[in-house]
Amino acid sequence: MKTKILSLITFIFAAITLSSCNEGWNPQPNSDKNGQVSLTSMGVEVSNAEQVISRLAVDLSDYIVTIYDAKNSVSAEWKYSEMPEIFTLPVGDYKITVKSHNVEKAAWDKPYFLGTKTFSIQDSKITDIGVIKCVLSNIKVSIKFDSSIVPYLGADVKVVVVANDEGSLIFTKDETRSGYFEAIEGSSTLVATLTGTVSGYYETVVNTYTDVEAGQHRIITYKLKGTQPVTPDETGTINPGEGINVDTDVVVEDLNNDVTTGEDVIPGDRPGKEDPKDPDPEPGPGPDPEPSVDPITFTSETLSFDEVNTPAEGVNYIVNIHSEAGLAHLIVEIISNDLTDEMLQGVGLAANFDLAYPGSLEEALRDSFGFPVGDKVIGQKDIVFNITQFVPLLNIYQGTHKFKLTATDANNVQVVKTLTFVVQ
């Protein structure tokens, strides 16, 4: 038996030896093939139309370098100052990005630069990266006031800029810094809301800009409309045929291509501003009849807009707002010497907010106070603004408390109403 086993082993060894000498024999290929990428070959250029920064002129130490595989999973990440000279990767296709920092929703004077390049790793070879150009990849916003309006601006004038319902910055009339906002791929939206006293009258001007792109610089300039200020009528309604005190010019600069793309026409000519000399391209049977109802109405069974209200327990304080064209904005401003910013922030509120674009206040406005926000306001014809939970809290603070409501519809018609509460 032992002899047979030894003979079998000898036979198998001989067969393997003969097979290895056969020219037609191919060994099983190694499935773990690797190559290398040379990170020392990578150059970085940071540039936009305002400045071109070479690798030597900017501190890239804290820039973030990330390698992604074909499935967009992170294969490696370092600070620029800590990345290796050579890095080994499995054979395949990759993408490398270099960015100045993790982008923020909104920040002062903080441009976000990003550069991307693709490369492939081949078996047992070293791949060079070459130069990666990092360009401005968030949105720059500057707020300016024309010399025509500066003498009329009150100390309370400010502009709140909100990007994509999230990032928000407040520009005072003396602010000289630029704000930078995160851009959403495909399309971003900016909403600029000016509030404050202009020429002795309180103004609220809302401008919405759509299709805002990364790398753009939006310069929003406020000026007086015409040569003399035009004020709202006594009811608080701004007549779209007469215009308002404040007008807006917007210039869009493409900082990545050094091209000025022109001036936004926002919101466009208001109804009643058409040139009567322009012919109607498709003349109809005649002018449309005047609407039988107001474009925006405020009604309440328990609150008065013309008289002083006294807060009381057990009363439903509800304002019903109707808009024929659908609402675009619903701005609430709390005017009170006792309801300070600190106190309001403590309960999740602010002295001024837009229920259509609530930003960081959305959760508190919706969940704590039950206010309609976002899509519950935008495009809606009927809004129930229920302040029952909030009004009784006013009894803690003596004095006069005003709640100014500014509703703007899809045609840019605005109606302003104020609720006044007195606590003795």
C-alpha positions as CSV (number, residue, x, y, z in Angstrom):
1,M,0.0,0.0,0.0
2,K,2.8,2.4,0.9
3,T,4.5,1.7,-2.4
4,K,1.2,2.6,-4.3
5,I,0.9,5.9,-2.5
6,L,4.5,6.9,-3.3
7,S,3.9,5.9,-6.9
8,L,0.8,8.1,-7.1
9,I,2.6,11.1,-5.7
10,T,5.4,10.6,-8.1
11,F,2.9,10.5,-11.0
12,I,1.2,13.7,-10.0
13,F,4.5,15.6,-9.6
14,A,5.6,14.4,-13.0
15,A,2.4,15.6,-14.6
16,I,2.7,19.1,-13.0
17,T,6.3,19.3,-14.2
18,L,5.4,18.3,-17.7
19,S,2.5,20.8,-17.8
20,S,4.7,23.7,-16.7
21,C,7.0,23.0,-19.6
22,N,4.1,23.1,-22.0
23,E,4.2,26.4,-24.0
24,G,0.4,26.5,-24.1
25,W,0.0,26.7,-20.3
26,N,-1.2,30.1,-18.9
27,P,-1.2,30.7,-15.1
28,Q,-4.2,32.2,-13.4
29,P,-3.9,36.0,-13.6
30,N,-3.4,38.1,-10.4
31,S,-6.7,39.9,-9.7
32,D,-5.1,42.4,-7.3
33,K,-3.5,44.7,-9.8
34,N,-2.3,48.1,-8.6
35,G,-0.7,51.2,-9.9
36,Q,0.4,54.5,-8.4
37,V,-0.5,58.2,-8.7
38,S,2.2,60.9,-8.4
39,L,0.8,63.7,-6.2
40,T,4.1,65.6,-6.5
41,S,3.2,66.0,-10.1
42,M,0.0,67.8,-9.2
43,G,-0.1,71.6,-9.6
44,V,-2.9,73.8,-8.2
45,E,-4.0,77.1,-9.6
46,V,-6.6,79.2,-7.8
47,S,-8.3,81.8,-10.0
48,N,-11.3,83.9,-10.9
49,A,-11.8,87.1,-12.8
50,E,-10.9,89.2,-9.8
51,Q,-7.6,87.4,-9.0
52,V,-5.3,84.7,-10.3
53,I,-3.3,83.0,-7.6
54,S,-0.5,80.8,-8.5
55,R,0.6,77.8,-6.4
56,L,3.4,79.9,-4.9
57,A,1.3,82.9,-4.1
58,V,-1.4,81.3,-2.0
59,D,-1.1,79.1,1.1
60,L,-2.6,75.8,0.1
61,S,-1.7,74.0,3.3
62,D,-5.3,73.6,4.5
63,Y,-6.8,72.9,1.2
64,I,-8.5,69.5,1.1
65,V,-7.4,66.9,-1.5
66,T,-9.8,64.0,-2.0
67,I,-9.7,61.0,-4.4
68,Y,-12.9,59.3,-5.4
69,D,-13.3,55.9,-7.2
70,A,-15.7,55.2,-10.1
71,K,-18.5,54.7,-7.6
72,N,-17.9,58.1,-6.1
73,S,-16.7,56.6,-2.8
74,V,-13.8,58.3,-1.1
75,S,-10.6,56.4,-1.6
76,A,-8.3,58.8,0.2
77,E,-8.3,62.3,1.7
78,W,-5.6,64.6,3.1
79,K,-4.8,68.2,3.8
80,Y,-2.7,69.5,0.9
81,S,0.3,69.9,3.3
82,E,0.0,66.3,4.5
83,M,-0.6,64.4,1.3
84,P,2.1,61.8,0.3
85,E,4.3,62.1,-2.8
86,I,3.2,58.7,-4.2
87,F,-0.1,56.9,-3.5
88,T,-1.0,53.3,-4.5
89,L,-4.5,52.5,-5.9
90,P,-6.1,49.5,-7.5
91,V,-6.4,49.7,-11.3
92,G,-9.4,51.7,-12.4
93,D,-10.8,55.2,-13.0
94,Y,-10.7,58.0,-10.4
95,K,-11.5,61.6,-9.7
96,I,-9.4,64.0,-7.6
97,T,-10.8,67.2,-6.1
98,V,-9.0,70.1,-4.5
99,K,-11.1,72.5,-2.4
100,S,-10.4,75.5,-0.2
101,H,-12.6,74.3,2.7
102,N,-15.9,72.6,3.3
103,V,-18.5,74.9,1.8
104,E,-20.8,76.8,4.2
105,K,-24.4,77.7,3.6
106,A,-23.5,81.4,4.1
107,A,-20.4,83.2,5.3
108,W,-18.8,86.6,5.1
109,D,-15.8,87.1,2.8
110,K,-15.3,83.4,2.4
111,P,-15.0,82.4,-1.3
112,Y,-15.1,78.6,-1.9
113,F,-12.7,77.4,-4.5
114,L,-13.0,73.9,-6.1
115,G,-11.1,72.1,-8.8
116,T,-11.6,68.6,-10.2
117,K,-9.7,66.3,-12.5
118,T,-10.2,62.6,-13.6
119,F,-7.4,60.1,-14.1
120,S,-6.9,56.4,-14.6
121,I,-4.6,53.9,-12.7
122,Q,-2.9,51.3,-14.9
123,D,-1.1,48.1,-13.7
124,S,2.4,48.8,-12.3
125,K,2.5,52.3,-13.7
126,I,2.7,55.8,-12.2
127,T,0.1,58.3,-13.3
128,D,0.8,62.1,-13.3
129,I,-2.0,64.5,-12.4
130,G,-0.9,67.7,-14.0
131,V,-2.5,71.1,-13.1
132,I,-5.8,71.4,-11.3
133,K,-7.6,74.8,-11.7
134,C,-9.7,75.7,-8.7
135,V,-12.5,78.2,-9.5
136,L,-15.0,80.1,-7.4
137,S,-17.8,77.6,-6.7
138,N,-20.1,79.4,-4.4
139,I,-22.2,82.6,-5.0
140,K,-20.9,86.1,-4.1
141,V,-23.4,88.8,-3.2
142,S,-22.7,92.5,-2.6
143,I,-25.3,95.0,-1.4
144,K,-24.9,98.6,-2.4
145,F,-26.9,101.8,-1.9
146,D,-26.9,104.4,-4.6
147,S,-26.0,108.0,-3.6
148,S,-29.6,109.0,-4.5
149,I,-31.0,107.0,-1.6
150,V,-28.3,107.3,1.1
151,P,-29.6,110.6,2.6
152,Y,-33.1,109.1,3.0
153,L,-32.0,105.8,4.8
154,G,-33.0,105.3,8.4
155,A,-30.8,103.6,10.9
156,D,-33.1,100.5,10.9
157,V,-32.5,99.8,7.2
158,K,-31.2,96.3,6.5
159,V,-31.2,93.7,3.7
160,V,-31.6,90.0,4.5
161,V,-30.3,87.7,1.8
162,V,-31.4,84.1,1.8
163,A,-30.0,81.4,-0.5
164,N,-31.9,78.2,-1.3
165,D,-34.1,78.6,1.9
166,E,-31.1,77.9,4.1
167,G,-28.0,80.2,4.1
168,S,-28.9,83.7,5.4
169,L,-26.9,86.9,6.0
170,I,-28.1,90.3,7.2
171,F,-26.5,93.3,5.4
172,T,-26.8,96.6,7.3
173,K,-26.8,99.9,5.4
174,D,-23.1,100.3,6.4
175,E,-22.0,96.8,5.5
176,T,-19.1,96.7,3.1
177,R,-18.3,93.0,3.1
178,S,-19.5,90.6,0.5
179,G,-21.4,87.5,1.4
180,Y,-20.8,84.0,0.0
181,F,-23.6,81.4,-0.3
182,E,-23.6,77.8,-1.2
183,A,-24.7,77.0,-4.8
184,I,-27.0,74.1,-5.6
185,E,-26.1,72.2,-8.8
186,G,-28.5,73.0,-11.6
187,S,-30.2,76.0,-10.1
188,S,-30.0,78.2,-7.0
189,T,-32.4,80.9,-5.7
190,L,-31.6,84.1,-3.9
191,V,-34.2,86.3,-2.0
192,A,-33.1,89.8,-1.0
193,T,-35.5,91.6,1.4
194,L,-35.0,95.2,2.3
195,T,-36.8,96.5,5.3
196,G,-36.6,99.8,7.2
197,T,-37.4,103.5,7.1
198,V,-36.8,105.3,3.8
199,S,-37.6,109.0,3.7
200,G,-39.7,108.7,6.8
201,Y,-41.8,105.7,5.6
202,Y,-41.3,102.1,6.5
203,E,-40.5,100.1,3.4
204,T,-40.4,96.4,2.6
205,V,-38.9,95.4,-0.8
206,V,-38.6,91.8,-1.8
207,N,-36.6,90.6,-4.8
208,T,-36.3,87.0,-5.9
209,Y,-33.5,85.9,-8.2
210,T,-33.7,82.4,-9.8
211,D,-31.2,80.3,-11.8
212,V,-28.3,81.7,-9.8
213,E,-25.1,79.8,-10.5
214,A,-21.8,79.1,-8.8
215,G,-19.1,81.5,-9.7
216,Q,-21.5,84.5,-10.1
217,H,-21.2,87.8,-8.3
218,R,-24.6,89.4,-7.8
219,I,-24.3,93.1,-7.1
220,I,-27.6,94.4,-5.8
221,T,-27.9,98.2,-5.7
222,Y,-30.9,100.0,-4.1
223,K,-31.9,103.5,-5.3
224,L,-34.8,105.8,-5.2
225,K,-37.5,105.3,-7.8
226,G,-37.7,108.4,-9.9
227,T,-36.6,111.8,-8.5
228,Q,-39.0,112.1,-5.6
229,P,-40.0,109.4,-3.1
230,V,-43.5,107.9,-3.7
231,T,-45.1,106.6,-0.6
232,P,-47.8,103.9,0.1
233,D,-51.4,105.1,0.6
234,E,-53.0,105.2,4.0
235,T,-54.3,101.7,3.8
236,G,-50.8,100.3,3.5
237,T,-51.4,99.1,-0.1
238,I,-48.6,99.9,-2.6
239,N,-50.2,100.8,-5.9
240,P,-48.3,98.8,-8.6
241,G,-49.1,101.6,-11.1
242,E,-47.3,104.2,-9.1
243,G,-44.3,102.2,-8.0
244,I,-42.6,102.4,-4.6
245,N,-39.9,104.4,-2.9
246,V,-37.1,101.9,-3.5
247,D,-35.9,100.5,-6.9
248,T,-33.3,97.8,-7.5
249,D,-30.6,97.3,-10.0
250,V,-28.8,94.0,-10.3
251,V,-25.5,93.3,-12.1
252,V,-24.4,89.7,-12.6
253,E,-20.6,89.1,-13.0
254,D,-19.3,85.7,-14.0
255,L,-16.1,85.5,-12.0
256,N,-14.9,82.3,-13.6
257,N,-15.1,83.6,-17.1
258,D,-14.5,87.3,-16.6
259,V,-17.8,88.2,-18.4
260,T,-20.4,90.7,-17.3
261,T,-23.7,89.0,-18.2
262,G,-25.9,92.1,-17.9
263,E,-28.6,93.3,-15.6
264,D,-31.5,91.3,-14.3
265,V,-34.9,92.7,-15.1
266,I,-36.5,91.8,-11.8
267,P,-39.3,91.9,-11.1
268,G,-40.0,93.6,-14.5
269,D,-42.4,96.3,-15.5
270,R,-45.4,96.5,-13.1
271,P,-48.9,96.5,-14.4
272,G,-49.9,100.0,-15.5
273,K,-46.3,100.8,-16.6
274,E,-46.7,99.6,-20.2
275,D,-45.8,102.1,-22.9
276,P,-49.2,103.3,-24.4
277,K,-47.3,103.9,-27.7
278,D,-46.4,100.2,-28.1
279,P,-48.8,98.4,-30.3
280,D,-50.6,95.3,-29.0
281,P,-49.2,92.4,-31.1
282,E,-52.5,90.5,-30.7
283,P,-55.2,93.0,-30.1
284,G,-58.2,91.5,-28.3
285,P,-61.8,92.6,-28.0
286,G,-61.0,95.2,-25.4
287,P,-59.4,95.7,-22.0
288,D,-60.2,93.2,-19.3
289,P,-62.7,94.4,-16.8
290,E,-61.5,95.6,-13.4
291,P,-61.3,92.8,-10.8
292,S,-64.2,92.6,-8.5
293,V,-62.1,91.7,-5.5
294,D,-58.9,93.0,-4.0
295,P,-55.8,91.1,-5.0
296,I,-54.8,90.5,-1.4
297,T,-57.2,90.6,1.6
298,F,-56.7,90.2,5.4
299,T,-59.7,89.2,7.5
300,S,-60.1,88.2,11.2
301,E,-63.1,87.6,13.5
302,T,-61.1,88.4,16.7
303,L,-58.5,90.9,15.6
304,S,-58.6,94.5,14.3
305,F,-56.2,96.1,12.0
306,D,-57.6,99.6,12.7
307,E,-57.9,99.5,16.5
308,V,-55.8,98.5,19.4
309,N,-56.0,94.8,20.4
310,T,-55.8,93.5,24.0
311,P,-54.3,90.0,24.4
312,A,-56.5,87.6,26.4
313,E,-56.5,84.0,27.3
314,G,-58.9,81.6,25.6
315,V,-59.3,83.6,22.4
316,N,-58.5,82.3,19.0
317,Y,-56.3,84.9,17.3
318,I,-56.4,84.0,13.6
319,V,-55.8,86.1,10.5
320,N,-57.1,84.8,7.1
321,I,-55.1,86.0,4.1
322,H,-56.4,85.6,0.6
323,S,-54.4,86.2,-2.5
324,E,-56.0,86.0,-6.0
325,A,-52.7,85.5,-7.7
326,G,-51.1,83.3,-5.0
327,L,-48.6,84.5,-2.4
328,A,-44.9,84.9,-3.1
329,H,-43.9,86.2,0.4
330,L,-45.4,86.8,3.8
331,I,-43.1,88.9,5.9
332,V,-43.7,89.3,9.7
333,E,-42.0,92.1,11.5
334,I,-42.2,92.4,15.3
335,I,-41.9,96.1,16.5
336,S,-41.6,96.4,20.2
337,N,-39.2,98.0,22.8
338,D,-39.8,95.0,25.1
339,L,-39.6,92.1,22.7
340,T,-35.9,92.3,22.2
341,D,-33.9,90.2,19.7
342,E,-32.4,88.2,22.6
343,M,-35.9,87.4,24.0
344,L,-37.2,86.5,20.5
345,Q,-34.2,84.3,19.7
346,G,-34.8,82.4,23.0
347,V,-38.2,81.2,21.7
348,G,-37.0,80.5,18.2
349,L,-38.2,83.8,16.6
350,A,-36.6,86.9,15.1
351,A,-37.7,90.5,14.8
352,N,-38.1,90.0,11.0
353,F,-38.8,86.8,9.0
354,D,-40.4,85.7,5.8
355,L,-42.7,82.7,6.2
356,A,-42.1,81.8,2.6
357,Y,-38.4,81.6,3.1
358,P,-37.9,81.0,6.8
359,G,-34.3,79.7,6.6
360,S,-33.0,78.6,10.0
361,L,-36.2,79.6,11.8
362,E,-38.3,77.0,9.8
363,E,-38.5,74.3,12.5
364,A,-39.4,76.7,15.3
365,L,-42.0,78.6,13.2
366,R,-43.6,75.4,12.0
367,D,-43.4,73.0,15.0
368,S,-43.4,75.4,18.0
369,F,-45.9,78.0,16.8
370,G,-47.8,76.2,14.0
371,F,-47.1,78.9,11.4
372,P,-47.3,78.0,7.7
373,V,-43.9,78.1,6.1
374,G,-42.2,77.4,2.7
375,D,-44.6,75.6,0.3
376,K,-47.5,76.2,2.7
377,V,-47.1,79.9,1.7
378,I,-45.6,80.1,-1.8
379,G,-48.2,79.9,-4.5
380,Q,-51.1,79.6,-2.0
381,K,-54.2,81.6,-2.4
382,D,-55.5,81.1,1.2
383,I,-53.3,81.2,4.3
384,V,-54.5,80.7,7.9
385,F,-52.0,82.7,10.1
386,N,-52.8,81.5,13.6
387,I,-51.1,83.4,16.4
388,T,-53.2,82.0,19.2
389,Q,-50.2,80.4,20.9
390,F,-48.1,83.6,20.8
391,V,-50.4,86.4,21.7
392,P,-51.0,85.4,25.4
393,L,-47.2,85.6,25.9
394,L,-47.5,89.4,25.3
395,N,-49.1,89.9,28.8
396,I,-45.7,89.3,30.3
397,Y,-44.4,92.6,28.7
398,Q,-46.1,95.9,29.3
399,G,-46.2,98.4,26.4
400,T,-47.1,98.5,22.8
401,H,-46.3,95.6,20.5
402,K,-46.9,95.8,16.8
403,F,-46.9,93.0,14.2
404,K,-46.5,94.2,10.7
405,L,-47.6,91.8,8.0
406,T,-46.4,92.3,4.4
407,A,-48.0,90.1,1.8
408,T,-46.6,90.0,-1.7
409,D,-48.3,88.1,-4.5
410,A,-47.0,86.5,-7.7
411,N,-47.6,89.8,-9.6
412,N,-45.4,91.7,-7.0
413,V,-48.5,93.5,-5.5
414,Q,-47.9,94.2,-1.8
415,V,-50.4,94.8,0.9
416,V,-49.2,95.8,4.4
417,K,-51.3,95.4,7.6
418,T,-50.3,96.0,11.2
419,L,-51.7,94.4,14.3
420,T,-51.2,96.5,17.4
421,F,-51.4,95.1,21.0
422,V,-51.2,97.2,24.1
423,V,-50.5,95.6,27.5
424,Q,-51.0,97.8,30.6
